[in-house]
Amino acid sequence: MQYKGKWKSKLSDVFTGIAVKRLSEVETNPSKSHQHEFQGINKFRKILGDEKGKTFFEATYLYLSDSDQISAMPLEPTTWYDPRENDPKRSAEWRVYYPASASSVTSLIKSGDLLLLGKKVDGTLLIIIAEKDSTIENQLLWLFQLPEPSTTREIRLTSESDRNLDFVVRSILEFLGIEIETDTDMLEEMLVRFGGNFPSTKIFSEYARSLIEHVDILSNPDSVLITWLEKEETLFRSLERHIVSERLRTGFITDNIIDVDGFVSYSLSVQNRRKSRAGAALENHIEVILNAHGLRFCREGITENKSRPDFLFPGVEEYKKLNFDTKKLAILGSKSTCKDRWRQVLSEARRIDKKHLLTLEPSISSKQTDEMINHNLQLVVPKSIHPTYTQAQQSWLWNFNDFISEIKDRQKSV
């Protein structure tokens, strides 16, 4: 879903209200109840209203977990009502009734999962069920500045609870399927420069960096990395929006036959390009910063079993020398989003006991970071993203500058 028209700068430009609760056994266990309802949300009336009779909404349902298990049902009819309305002897008990067609989402839910209901500015609902103690649950609580919801809670997005749509906020919203258009006046220049096509990621990253002046790579690599990534993301989305619009305008009809497979294939190619580009862009900018600091490294050098660590320090030649001091070796994995995929780094470069992984993922769950610690993996996160983590996690996290300083010390005598 893409928001058009007025440029969005705040969460309140997207949502008018948010409500959260923990799901109970009776809501998640089919043997306990056969009703398609979320119960115990009497306080949601501030978000959905309390008019008599049934109120109907269009809602998108999402189920999200750390295992990349994502299920979505877009714009399903949803009913908000009080089944006790005509019984004056009983207090109101408001419920959300969801259709059977949302079962691909609701069949996955478990007692204790987080239910977040958001009412968007267009009047539709976003209903998210996040796995208990998962990273996405942490991200949702951080995003809307909510404490751990032991009971039902709701918020209206006010000046106190609102957030700017910065890099971290937009990344979470995008994961939820909400794309925020960003403004740029560079489209015409890009169309001329790149001939109306997508250039290689390396060339596009170089172009984005060229438009940012007066950056201090040596003193503040964390800020520079985020600045470059934000600029590239804005430019890419502007160019992508134009190219995709042109392709959709030509249509997917050949000889009066709608090419459904062609449309699906094109849609998948758009999504895959976004994912691969995000990861490659991060690596491109990391590489430039590492070079600026005079560090010796190899990008995607081959180690055991044809593994290719994103960055190997000081290089493959030193790594393969069995008499080379392993304390001076290091690897840095690079993942724009982490989820369960952080474990992939563990199998790379076996000679190196402690691995490092740089990610842009905000608010990773304590469960996941505890596992990283147990597996001797050090998480590296740009400094501006640290506040999304708990205080305990922040004391353990490294920022990019920390990692660079560590490698400089290791390479003093190499």
Residue pairs with C-beta under 8 A, 6 or more apart in sequence:
1 60
1 74
1 177
1 178
1 179
2 179
2 181
3 13
3 14
3 178
3 179
3 180
3 181
4 181
6 13
7 181
7 182
7 183
8 14
8 165
8 180
8 181
9 164
9 165
10 157
10 162
10 163
10 164
10 165
11 143
11 144
11 157
11 162
11 163
11 165
11 169
12 157
12 158
12 162
13 121
13 165
14 120
14 121
14 165
14 173
14 178
14 180
15 118
15 119
15 120
15 121
15 126
15 157
16 47
16 119
16 120
16 121
16 156
16 157
17 46
17 47
17 118
17 119
17 154
17 155
17 156
17 157
18 47
18 116
18 117
18 118
18 119
18 144
18 146
18 154
18 155
18 157
19 41
19 43
19 44
19 46
19 47
19 116
19 117
19 118
19 152
19 153
19 154
19 155
20 114
20 115
20 116
20 117
20 140
20 141
20 144
20 146
20 149
20 152
20 153
20 154
21 38
21 40
21 41
21 114
21 115
21 149
21 151
21 152
21 153
22 112
22 113
22 114
22 115
22 132
22 149
22 150
22 151
23 38
23 109
23 110
23 111
23 112
23 113
23 114
23 115
23 129
24 39
24 40
24 111
25 32
25 111
26 32
26 33
26 39
27 33
27 37
27 38
27 39
27 40
27 109
27 111
28 109
28 110
28 111
28 113
29 111
35 97
36 97
36 98
36 99
36 100
36 102
36 106
37 95
37 96
37 97
37 98
38 95
38 96
38 98
38 115
39 93
39 95
40 93
40 152
41 94
41 95
41 96
41 117
41 152
42 92
42 93
42 94
42 152
43 152
43 153
43 154
44 80
44 94
44 96
44 117
44 152
44 154
45 94
46 154
46 156
47 117
47 119
47 154
47 156
48 55
48 57
48 80
48 94
48 96
48 117
48 119
49 55
49 80
50 82
50 92
50 94
52 85
53 81
53 85
54 79
54 80
54 81
55 79
55 80
55 81
56 77
56 78
56 79
56 80
57 77
57 78
57 79
57 80
57 123
57 124
57 125
58 75
58 76
58 77
58 78
58 123
58 124
58 125
59 75
59 76
59 77
59 78
59 98
59 124
59 125
59 126
59 127
60 72
60 73
60 74
60 75
60 76
60 124
60 125
60 126
60 127
60 177
61 72
61 73
61 76
61 98
61 102
61 105
61 106
61 127
61 128
61 129
62 70
62 71
62 72
62 105
62 126
62 127
62 128
62 129
62 176
62 177
63 69
63 70
63 71
63 72
63 105
63 106
63 108
63 109
63 128
63 129
64 70
64 128
64 129
64 130
64 131
64 134
64 136
64 175
65 108
65 130
65 131
65 134
65 136
66 131
66 134
66 135
66 136
66 339
66 340
66 365
66 367
66 368
67 339
67 340
68 339
68 340
68 341
69 108
71 104
71 105
71 108
72 105
72 177
73 101
73 102
73 104
73 105
75 124
76 98
76 99
76 101
76 102
77 99
78 96
78 97
78 98
78 99
78 125
78 127
79 96
79 97
80 94
80 95
80 96
80 97
81 94
81 95
81 97
82 92
82 93
82 94
82 95
83 93
83 95
84 90
84 91
84 92
84 93
85 92
96 117
96 127
98 106
98 127
105 129
106 129
108 129
109 129
110 131
110 132
112 132
113 129
113 130
113 131
113 132
114 128
114 129
114 130
114 131
114 132
114 137
114 140
114 141
114 149
115 127
115 128
115 129
116 126
116 127
116 128
116 129
116 130
116 140
116 144
117 125
117 126
117 127
117 128
118 125
118 126
118 127
118 128
119 125
120 126
126 176
126 178
128 140
128 176
130 136
130 137
130 140
131 137
133 365
133 366
133 367
134 365
134 367
135 338
135 339
135 361
135 363
135 364
135 365
135 368
136 175
137 365
138 363
138 364
138 365
138 388
139 172
139 175
139 362
139 363
139 388
140 146
140 172
141 147
141 148
141 149
141 363
142 362
142 363
142 388
143 163
143 169
143 172
144 155
144 161
145 155
145 161
145 163
146 153
146 155
147 153
155 161
163 169
165 173
165 180
167 226
167 229
167 230
167 233
167 360
167 384
168 360
168 362
168 384
168 385
168 388
170 180
170 182
170 233
171 337
171 360
171 362
172 362
173 179
173 180
174 180
175 337
179 237
181 237
181 241
182 233
182 234
182 237
182 238
183 234
184 234
184 235
184 238
186 211
186 235
186 238
187 238
187 239
187 242
190 207
190 235
190 238
190 239
191 239
191 242
193 207
194 239
196 243
196 246
197 243
198 204
198 239
198 240
198 243
198 273
199 207
201 276
201 277
201 280
201 281
201 284
202 280
202 284
204 232
204 235
204 236
204 277
204 281
205 228
205 232
205 280
205 281
205 284
205 285
206 284
207 235
208 228
208 231
208 232
208 235
208 281
209 228
209 231
209 285
209 288
211 231
211 235
212 227
212 228
212 231
215 223
215 224
215 227
215 228
216 223
216 224
217 224
217 288
217 289
217 292
217 293
218 292
218 293
220 401
221 289
221 293
221 400
221 401
221 404
222 382
222 383
222 384
222 399
222 400
222 401
223 382
223 383
223 384
224 289
225 285
225 286
225 289
225 382
225 400
226 382
226 384
228 285
229 281
229 282
229 285
229 360
232 281
232 285
233 278
233 281
236 277
240 270
240 273
240 274
244 270
247 266
252 258
252 259
252 260
252 262
252 263
252 266
253 259
278 336
278 337
279 334
279 335
279 336
282 334
282 335
282 336
282 358
282 360
283 299
283 310
283 311
283 334
286 310
286 311
286 332
286 334
286 358
287 299
287 311
289 400
289 404
290 297
290 311
290 404
293 404
293 408
295 313
295 314
295 404
295 407
295 408
295 411
296 313
296 314
296 315
296 411
296 414
297 311
297 312
297 313
297 314
297 315
297 407
298 311
298 312
298 313
298 314
298 315
298 316
299 310
299 311
299 312
300 308
300 309
300 310
301 308
301 309
301 312
301 315
301 316
301 319
302 308
302 316
303 309
303 312
303 316
303 319
303 348
303 349
303 350
303 351
304 349
304 350
305 347
307 347
307 348
307 349
308 348
309 331
309 332
309 333
309 345
309 348
309 349
310 331
310 332
310 333
310 334
311 331
311 332
311 333
311 334
312 319
312 329
312 330
312 331
312 349
313 329
313 330
313 331
313 332
313 407
313 410
313 411
314 328
314 329
314 411
314 414
318 324
318 328
318 329
318 414
319 329
319 349
319 351
326 351
326 352
326 353
327 410
328 410
328 411
328 413
328 414
329 349
329 351
329 352
330 352
330 354
330 356
330 406
330 407
330 410
331 345
331 348
331 349
331 352
331 355
331 356
332 356
332 357
332 358
332 380
332 403
333 342
333 344
333 345
333 348
333 355
333 356
333 357
333 358
334 357
334 358
334 359
335 341
335 342
335 357
335 358
335 359
335 361
336 359
336 360
336 361
337 359
337 360
337 361
338 357
338 359
338 361
338 364
338 368
339 361
342 357
342 359
342 368
342 372
342 377
342 379
343 375
345 355
345 357
345 377
346 355
346 375
346 377
348 355
349 355
353 376
354 376
354 377
354 378
355 376
355 377
355 378
356 377
356 378
356 380
356 398
356 403
357 372
357 377
357 378
357 379
357 380
358 380
358 381
358 400
358 403
359 379
359 380
359 381
360 381
360 382
360 385
361 381
362 385
362 388
362 389
363 388
363 389
364 379
364 389
364 393
366 390
366 392
366 393
369 379
369 389
369 393
369 396
372 378
372 379
373 396
378 398
379 396
379 397
379 398
380 397
380 398
380 399
380 400
380 402
380 403
381 389
381 397
381 398
381 399
382 399
382 400
383 399
383 400
383 401
386 394
386 397
386 399
387 394
389 397
398 406
